[in-house]
């Protein structure tokens, strides 16, 4: 059987979409040496996509590029799929080509373009908002099967698009440490923070959904009686001008300039350094499709404070401290608790290590192979 996958999403900076694409493709290919896989890349992937380096007998690497990302997905990929006579095409994120495959599978990471429409319709993300709102329903109609990466996303999907009932399922991502292991082997060449003082850590895109305004105000409450010099490190890409226009002015207003650090996109090596050096991950997000930083922190031995809503409880299980993300007081109190209760902190660290094992490669590979092979035989 011939399976096609758009592997280009794992190119360049490794966002959540890129991580899930890379883990999925690597996991499937490690498990399946029988079916033929056509992996579709852009020109930039030749040097910037780890998946392009795969050398396996049942893997065909195909370059499909265009100046327009939408044109590439809708038309260029369609022509390639027809040429390669693909039985099932799998899109790791949201969009499907117009034609070319006998069966179609699309993965939806979240429905934030609907559930957080106000956030997406901001000036600097408005074009993406319009494109997604136009193309998402088309993908849902065209797909023979829709995969969501959490029950929370599945619930959103069924509420917003009742017609998808009966043709969707939840397949959790796996948690693998390949990119971190590689970074550790290479060594951390640039230390982005001062190791002399303890720090809370946030990792992710600094967007409104991540609830950072409340977290910063909660941190200000925590600092009122902090005697240990705790800092708060925010590491990740910026959402348009949100940090510049909202978060940094808030830090100045609260006179926290000496205690809050912003680090835009960091390398895997520096991310290893942050996770290994931090005291606790603070991640009370308002909305998550999954929430990779929760597991990443647990893997490196950080306790996690996270949200009691969206998909966060699915990811954290019994290994995280949950707060109402709308309550600054509750977030601040969780910070105080984790810094004063050593036995509780040790317990969360131990539980977190075990929690990472729940999201295994074997589960992911088995679920996707059953799905792909079942569709190709129907």
Kinemage of the C-alpha trace (Angstrom):
@kinemage 1
@onewidth
@group {chain A} dominant
@subgroup {mainchain}
@vectorlist {calphas} color= white
{ca unk a 1} P 0.000 0.000 0.000
{ca unk a 2} L 1.101 3.556 -0.719
{ca unk a 3} L 0.780 6.141 2.019
{ca unk a 4} L 1.534 9.829 1.463
{ca unk a 5} L 2.434 12.297 4.245
{ca unk a 6} L 3.177 16.013 4.063
{ca unk a 7} L 6.445 15.944 6.018
{ca unk a 8} L 7.298 19.593 5.300
{ca unk a 9} L 5.742 20.723 8.586
{ca unk a 10} L 8.811 19.461 10.483
{ca unk a 11} L 11.036 22.012 8.732
{ca unk a 12} L 12.776 24.869 10.513
{ca unk a 13} L 11.763 26.051 13.967
{ca unk a 14} L 10.183 23.181 15.862
{ca unk a 15} L 6.706 24.322 16.957
{ca unk a 16} L 4.121 21.931 18.367
{ca unk a 17} L 2.974 21.123 14.833
{ca unk a 18} L 6.526 20.382 13.748
{ca unk a 19} L 7.203 18.214 16.796
{ca unk a 20} L 4.052 16.151 16.297
{ca unk a 21} L 4.808 15.710 12.557
{ca unk a 22} L 8.375 14.601 13.193
{ca unk a 23} L 7.420 12.190 15.966
{ca unk a 24} L 4.571 10.701 13.930
{ca unk a 25} L 6.636 10.079 10.783
{ca unk a 26} L 9.647 8.701 12.634
{ca unk a 27} L 7.431 6.428 14.718
{ca unk a 28} L 5.504 5.049 11.748
{ca unk a 29} L 8.656 4.356 9.749
{ca unk a 30} L 10.369 2.668 12.673
{ca unk a 31} L 7.415 0.323 13.015
{ca unk a 32} L 6.419 -0.285 9.375
{ca unk a 33} L 8.866 -1.625 6.797
{ca unk a 34} L 6.186 -3.119 4.543
{ca unk a 35} L 4.050 -0.288 3.165
{ca unk a 36} L 5.546 2.359 0.906
{ca unk a 37} L 5.670 5.921 2.255
{ca unk a 38} L 5.831 9.008 0.060
{ca unk a 39} L 7.105 11.915 2.132
{ca unk a 40} L 6.489 15.330 0.573
{ca unk a 41} L 8.932 18.146 1.291
{ca unk a 42} L 9.706 21.727 0.287
{ca unk a 43} L 13.102 22.809 -1.048
{ca unk a 44} L 14.106 24.222 2.352
{ca unk a 45} L 13.624 20.796 3.927
{ca unk a 46} L 16.739 19.421 2.249
{ca unk a 47} L 18.909 21.145 4.860
{ca unk a 48} L 16.427 22.099 7.588
{ca unk a 49} L 14.155 19.088 8.105
{ca unk a 50} L 15.395 16.036 10.073
{ca unk a 51} L 12.887 13.834 8.218
{ca unk a 52} L 14.628 14.496 4.904
{ca unk a 53} L 17.664 12.634 6.211
{ca unk a 54} L 15.721 9.372 6.503
{ca unk a 55} L 17.244 6.632 4.361
{ca unk a 56} L 14.919 3.643 4.297
{ca unk a 57} L 14.001 1.260 1.508
{ca unk a 58} L 10.235 1.795 1.741
{ca unk a 59} L 10.501 5.625 1.867
{ca unk a 60} L 10.287 7.858 -1.206
{ca unk a 61} L 11.229 11.526 -0.719
{ca unk a 62} L 9.463 13.928 -3.067
{ca unk a 63} L 10.122 17.670 -3.359
{ca unk a 64} L 6.961 19.689 -3.950
{ca unk a 65} L 7.303 23.438 -3.583
{ca unk a 66} L 5.611 26.699 -4.485
{ca unk a 67} L 5.923 30.368 -3.587
{ca unk a 68} L 2.458 30.134 -2.065
{ca unk a 69} L 1.901 27.687 0.797
{ca unk a 70} L -1.791 27.423 -0.060
{ca unk a 71} L -1.097 26.812 -3.770
{ca unk a 72} L 1.376 24.098 -2.785
{ca unk a 73} L -1.130 22.322 -0.564
{ca unk a 74} L -4.144 22.577 -2.849
{ca unk a 75} L -2.630 22.083 -6.316
{ca unk a 76} L 1.051 21.126 -6.317
{ca unk a 77} L 0.580 18.336 -3.822
{ca unk a 78} L -2.494 17.129 -5.703
{ca unk a 79} L -0.449 16.601 -8.873
{ca unk a 80} L 2.267 14.763 -6.955
{ca unk a 81} L -0.228 12.479 -5.219
{ca unk a 82} L -1.845 11.536 -8.528
{ca unk a 83} L 1.540 10.828 -10.082
{ca unk a 84} L 2.581 8.651 -7.132
{ca unk a 85} L -0.779 6.792 -7.078
{ca unk a 86} L -1.179 7.243 -3.333
{ca unk a 87} L -3.808 5.091 -1.592
{ca unk a 88} L -4.125 7.167 1.591
{ca unk a 89} L -2.830 10.686 2.171
{ca unk a 90} L -2.234 11.834 5.742
{ca unk a 91} L -2.072 15.531 6.554
{ca unk a 92} L -0.483 16.050 9.994
{ca unk a 93} L -2.233 19.413 10.351
{ca unk a 94} L -5.538 20.778 9.095
{ca unk a 95} L -5.219 21.090 5.296
{ca unk a 96} L -5.900 18.628 2.459
{ca unk a 97} L -5.040 18.868 -1.262
{ca unk a 98} L -7.810 19.114 -3.848
{ca unk a 99} L -7.343 15.662 -5.392
{ca unk a 100} L -4.844 12.867 -6.046
{ca unk a 101} L -5.394 10.307 -3.282
{ca unk a 102} L -7.985 7.571 -2.985
{ca unk a 103} L -8.536 8.162 0.751
{ca unk a 104} L -7.846 11.107 3.047
{ca unk a 105} L -6.858 11.483 6.717
{ca unk a 106} L -6.424 14.876 8.376
{ca unk a 107} L -5.175 15.631 11.884
{ca unk a 108} L -6.667 18.541 13.809
{ca unk a 109} L -4.402 19.811 16.561
{ca unk a 110} L -6.931 22.286 17.934
{ca unk a 111} L -9.931 24.411 16.922
{ca unk a 112} L -8.623 27.676 18.346
{ca unk a 113} L -9.412 29.553 15.141
{ca unk a 114} L -13.061 29.084 16.193
{ca unk a 115} L -12.891 28.850 19.986
{ca unk a 116} L -10.493 31.823 20.222
{ca unk a 117} L -11.675 33.765 17.185
{ca unk a 118} L -11.074 37.155 18.844
{ca unk a 119} L -7.412 36.284 19.405
{ca unk a 120} L -6.911 35.077 15.831
{ca unk a 121} L -8.663 38.054 14.250
{ca unk a 122} L -6.073 40.519 15.556
{ca unk a 123} L -4.457 42.722 12.930
{ca unk a 124} L -1.184 40.781 12.670
{ca unk a 125} L -2.855 37.349 12.335
{ca unk a 126} L -5.976 38.316 10.394
{ca unk a 127} L -4.890 36.803 7.058
{ca unk a 128} L -4.152 33.442 8.682
{ca unk a 129} L -7.499 33.649 10.444
{ca unk a 130} L -9.419 34.099 7.166
{ca unk a 131} L -7.510 31.337 5.358
{ca unk a 132} L -8.084 28.852 8.148
{ca unk a 133} L -11.763 29.674 8.550
{ca unk a 134} L -12.217 29.105 4.810
{ca unk a 135} L -10.192 25.906 4.473
{ca unk a 136} L -10.865 24.055 7.739
{ca unk a 137} L -14.489 23.139 6.868
{ca unk a 138} L -13.372 21.928 3.440
{ca unk a 139} L -10.811 19.572 5.004
{ca unk a 140} L -13.409 18.235 7.421
{ca unk a 141} L -15.860 17.510 4.606
{ca unk a 142} L -13.251 15.910 2.370
{ca unk a 143} L -11.588 13.706 4.999
{ca unk a 144} L -12.493 10.048 5.212
{ca unk a 145} L -11.241 10.168 8.789
{ca unk a 146} L -10.299 12.984 11.177
{ca unk a 147} L -7.774 12.517 13.978
{ca unk a 148} L -7.732 14.822 16.987
{ca unk a 149} L -4.842 14.821 19.446
{ca unk a 150} L -6.899 15.104 22.639
{ca unk a 151} L -10.419 14.536 23.926
{ca unk a 152} L -10.690 18.281 24.490
{ca unk a 153} L -10.084 18.940 20.785
{ca unk a 154} L -12.462 16.121 19.888
{ca unk a 155} L -15.188 17.731 21.992
{ca unk a 156} L -14.663 21.080 20.247
{ca unk a 157} L -14.782 19.372 16.858
{ca unk a 158} L -18.045 17.575 17.483
{ca unk a 159} L -19.698 20.656 18.962
{ca unk a 160} L -18.644 22.934 16.110
{ca unk a 161} L -19.046 20.396 13.292
{ca unk a 162} L -21.666 17.769 14.232
{ca unk a 163} L -21.374 16.244 10.745
{ca unk a 164} L -17.992 14.797 11.748
{ca unk a 165} L -19.610 12.459 14.275
{ca unk a 166} L -18.730 8.904 13.332
{ca unk a 167} L -15.632 9.694 11.289
{ca unk a 168} L -13.245 11.048 13.915
{ca unk a 169} L -11.131 9.587 16.703
{ca unk a 170} L -8.562 10.610 19.299
{ca unk a 171} L -4.951 9.518 18.891
{ca unk a 172} L -2.589 11.011 21.434
{ca unk a 173} L 0.842 12.141 20.232
{ca unk a 174} L 3.803 10.199 21.521
{ca unk a 175} L 6.521 11.666 23.675
{ca unk a 176} L 10.041 11.078 22.395
{ca unk a 177} L 13.311 12.715 23.376
{ca unk a 178} L 15.295 12.351 20.146
{ca unk a 179} L 15.781 16.083 19.558
{ca unk a 180} L 16.734 16.669 23.186
{ca unk a 181} L 19.113 13.694 23.193
{ca unk a 182} L 20.825 15.130 20.134
{ca unk a 183} L 21.100 18.545 21.784
{ca unk a 184} L 22.614 16.993 24.909
{ca unk a 185} L 25.197 15.161 22.801
{ca unk a 186} L 26.178 18.415 21.095
{ca unk a 187} L 26.318 20.264 24.393
{ca unk a 188} L 24.738 23.551 25.491
{ca unk a 189} L 26.900 26.298 24.021
{ca unk a 190} L 24.876 29.276 25.186
{ca unk a 191} L 23.393 29.640 28.657
{ca unk a 192} L 20.410 32.014 28.361
{ca unk a 193} L 19.781 32.546 32.071
{ca unk a 194} L 21.751 33.163 35.240
{ca unk a 195} L 21.992 29.916 37.168
{ca unk a 196} L 22.634 31.749 40.412
{ca unk a 197} L 18.964 32.220 41.302
{ca unk a 198} L 15.931 29.902 41.018
{ca unk a 199} L 13.339 30.567 38.339
{ca unk a 200} L 9.860 29.606 37.260
{ca unk a 201} L 9.685 28.704 33.595
{ca unk a 202} L 7.157 29.114 30.810
{ca unk a 203} L 7.826 27.499 27.403
{ca unk a 204} L 5.655 28.143 24.358
{ca unk a 205} L 4.369 30.785 21.987
{ca unk a 206} L 3.707 33.960 23.952
{ca unk a 207} L 0.095 34.388 22.851
{ca unk a 208} L -3.051 35.481 24.722
{ca unk a 209} L -4.281 31.889 25.031
{ca unk a 210} L -1.254 31.043 27.169
{ca unk a 211} L -2.638 33.293 29.924
{ca unk a 212} L 0.666 35.050 30.528
{ca unk a 213} L -0.891 38.332 31.636
{ca unk a 214} L -2.495 36.584 34.619
{ca unk a 215} L 0.658 34.567 35.268
{ca unk a 216} L 2.767 37.730 35.395
{ca unk a 217} L 0.308 39.357 37.799
{ca unk a 218} L 0.291 36.152 39.864
{ca unk a 219} L 4.081 36.210 39.927
{ca unk a 220} L 3.919 39.803 41.224
{ca unk a 221} L 1.741 38.540 44.109
{ca unk a 222} L 4.216 35.728 44.762
{ca unk a 223} L 7.105 38.216 44.890
{ca unk a 224} L 5.428 40.161 47.688
{ca unk a 225} L 6.731 37.642 50.230
{ca unk a 226} L 9.480 35.903 48.233
{ca unk a 227} L 12.827 35.824 50.039
{ca unk a 228} L 14.660 33.485 47.656
{ca unk a 229} L 14.969 35.776 44.641
{ca unk a 230} L 12.813 33.763 42.268
{ca unk a 231} L 12.627 34.921 38.658
{ca unk a 232} L 10.208 34.111 35.856
{ca unk a 233} L 11.637 33.086 32.463
{ca unk a 234} L 9.370 33.208 29.397
{ca unk a 235} L 10.879 31.225 26.518
{ca unk a 236} L 9.314 30.942 23.079
{ca unk a 237} L 8.295 32.626 19.854
{ca unk a 238} L 6.223 35.788 19.959
{ca unk a 239} L 2.606 36.014 18.792
{ca unk a 240} L 2.800 39.019 16.508
{ca unk a 241} L 3.414 42.089 18.662
{ca unk a 242} L 1.728 40.689 21.765
{ca unk a 243} L 4.813 40.600 23.984
{ca unk a 244} L 5.982 44.017 22.866
{ca unk a 245} L 2.590 45.695 23.165
{ca unk a 246} L 1.097 43.888 26.166
{ca unk a 247} L 3.394 41.660 28.218
{ca unk a 248} L 6.514 43.804 28.475
{ca unk a 249} L 4.557 46.969 29.374
{ca unk a 250} L 2.768 44.940 32.065
{ca unk a 251} L 6.117 43.805 33.491
{ca unk a 252} L 7.244 47.437 33.637
{ca unk a 253} L 3.988 48.552 35.231
{ca unk a 254} L 4.425 45.963 37.979
{ca unk a 255} L 8.133 46.912 38.367
{ca unk a 256} L 9.227 43.354 37.638
{ca unk a 257} L 11.900 44.235 35.057
{ca unk a 258} L 14.646 42.685 37.200
{ca unk a 259} L 12.676 39.504 37.764
{ca unk a 260} L 11.034 38.609 34.427
{ca unk a 261} L 13.104 37.558 31.404
{ca unk a 262} L 11.892 37.134 27.818
{ca unk a 263} L 13.735 34.759 25.508
{ca unk a 264} L 12.354 34.383 22.007
{ca unk a 265} L 12.747 31.119 20.127
{ca unk a 266} L 15.522 29.100 21.780
{ca unk a 267} L 17.482 26.188 20.344
{ca unk a 268} L 16.901 22.655 21.579
{ca unk a 269} L 20.239 22.863 23.392
{ca unk a 270} L 19.143 25.957 25.296
{ca unk a 271} L 15.734 24.445 25.923
{ca unk a 272} L 17.463 21.472 27.551
{ca unk a 273} L 19.387 23.961 29.658
{ca unk a 274} L 16.220 25.794 30.721
{ca unk a 275} L 14.305 22.645 31.605
{ca unk a 276} L 17.295 21.190 33.460
{ca unk a 277} L 17.906 24.394 35.438
{ca unk a 278} L 14.363 25.545 36.175
{ca unk a 279} L 12.491 25.125 39.434
{ca unk a 280} L 8.941 24.641 38.121
{ca unk a 281} L 7.042 24.978 34.848
{ca unk a 282} L 4.124 27.408 35.141
{ca unk a 283} L 1.693 26.655 32.322
{ca unk a 284} L -1.913 27.565 33.244
{ca unk a 285} L -3.017 27.882 29.625
{ca unk a 286} L -6.564 28.864 28.692
{ca unk a 287} L -6.625 26.584 25.658
{ca unk a 288} L -4.423 23.744 24.432
{ca unk a 289} L -4.737 21.186 21.675
{ca unk a 290} L -2.305 19.033 23.631
{ca unk a 291} L 0.448 20.817 25.584
{ca unk a 292} L 3.911 19.386 24.862
{ca unk a 293} L 5.783 21.582 27.393
{ca unk a 294} L 3.979 19.778 30.218
{ca unk a 295} L 5.586 16.461 29.266
{ca unk a 296} L 8.906 18.039 28.347
{ca unk a 297} L 9.173 19.600 31.795
{ca unk a 298} L 8.238 16.337 33.498
{ca unk a 299} L 10.891 14.491 31.510
{ca unk a 300} L 13.568 16.851 32.817
{ca unk a 301} L 12.386 16.613 36.407
{ca unk a 302} L 10.405 19.830 36.733
{ca unk a 303} L 7.142 19.872 38.669
{ca unk a 304} L 4.316 21.429 36.667
{ca unk a 305} L 1.634 23.962 37.570
{ca unk a 306} L -0.982 23.905 34.841
{ca unk a 307} L -4.592 24.595 33.979
{ca unk a 308} L -7.569 22.548 35.126
{ca unk a 309} L -9.283 23.120 31.761
{ca unk a 310} L -8.829 22.252 28.079
{ca unk a 311} L -6.480 19.320 27.385
{ca unk a 312} L -4.012 20.058 30.203
{ca unk a 313} L -5.498 17.515 32.672
{ca unk a 314} L -5.379 14.838 29.947
{ca unk a 315} L -1.669 15.405 29.505
{ca unk a 316} L -0.705 15.928 33.139
{ca unk a 317} L -2.807 13.138 34.647
{ca unk a 318} L -2.040 12.757 38.353
{ca unk a 319} L 1.436 14.221 37.927
{ca unk a 320} L 0.672 17.958 37.848
{ca unk a 321} L -0.634 20.653 40.182
{ca unk a 322} L -3.843 22.112 38.742
{ca unk a 323} L -5.174 25.631 39.121
{ca unk a 324} L -8.091 27.647 37.855
{ca unk a 325} L -6.304 29.624 35.104
{ca unk a 326} L -8.708 32.548 35.593
{ca unk a 327} L -7.607 33.035 39.202
{ca unk a 328} L -4.408 35.019 39.743
{ca unk a 329} L -4.625 34.286 43.454
{ca unk a 330} L -4.776 30.540 42.844
{ca unk a 331} L -1.795 30.612 40.489
{ca unk a 332} L 0.219 32.646 43.004
{ca unk a 333} L -0.699 30.274 45.830
{ca unk a 334} L 0.422 27.271 43.746
{ca unk a 335} L 3.785 29.003 43.232
{ca unk a 336} L 4.122 29.499 46.987
{ca unk a 337} L 3.162 25.893 47.686
{ca unk a 338} L 5.648 24.363 45.254
{ca unk a 339} L 8.471 26.512 46.691
{ca unk a 340} L 7.715 25.740 50.348
{ca unk a 341} L 6.601 22.089 50.291
{ca unk a 342} L 9.675 20.066 49.366
{ca unk a 343} L 8.034 16.655 49.755
{ca unk a 344} L 5.168 17.647 47.443
{ca unk a 345} L 7.647 18.893 44.855
{ca unk a 346} L 9.559 15.599 44.990
{ca unk a 347} L 6.312 13.656 44.591
{ca unk a 348} L 5.318 15.589 41.468
{ca unk a 349} L 8.781 15.086 39.981
{ca unk a 350} L 8.518 11.317 40.488
{ca unk a 351} L 4.979 11.117 39.102
{ca unk a 352} L 5.980 13.230 36.117
{ca unk a 353} L 8.713 10.834 35.055
{ca unk a 354} L 6.183 8.003 34.979
{ca unk a 355} L 3.560 10.105 33.183
{ca unk a 356} L 5.805 10.607 30.144
{ca unk a 357} L 5.804 6.849 29.541
{ca unk a 358} L 2.021 6.832 29.007
{ca unk a 359} L 2.415 8.621 25.653
{ca unk a 360} L 4.359 5.863 23.945
{ca unk a 361} L 5.529 5.430 20.375
{ca unk a 362} L 3.982 1.955 20.281
{ca unk a 363} L 0.495 3.303 20.980
{ca unk a 364} L 0.826 6.009 18.328
{ca unk a 365} L 2.196 3.683 15.630
{ca unk a 366} L -0.407 0.987 16.261
{ca unk a 367} L -3.314 3.432 16.130
{ca unk a 368} L -2.216 5.131 12.907
{ca unk a 369} L -1.319 1.880 11.144
{ca unk a 370} L -4.721 0.379 11.947
{ca unk a 371} L -6.340 3.540 10.582
{ca unk a 372} L -4.269 3.823 7.398
{ca unk a 373} L -4.386 0.142 6.504
{ca unk a 374} L -8.090 -0.067 7.280
{ca unk a 375} L -8.885 2.856 4.970
{ca unk a 376} L -6.687 1.537 2.155
{ca unk a 377} L -8.493 -1.806 2.243
{ca unk a 378} L -11.984 -0.280 2.231
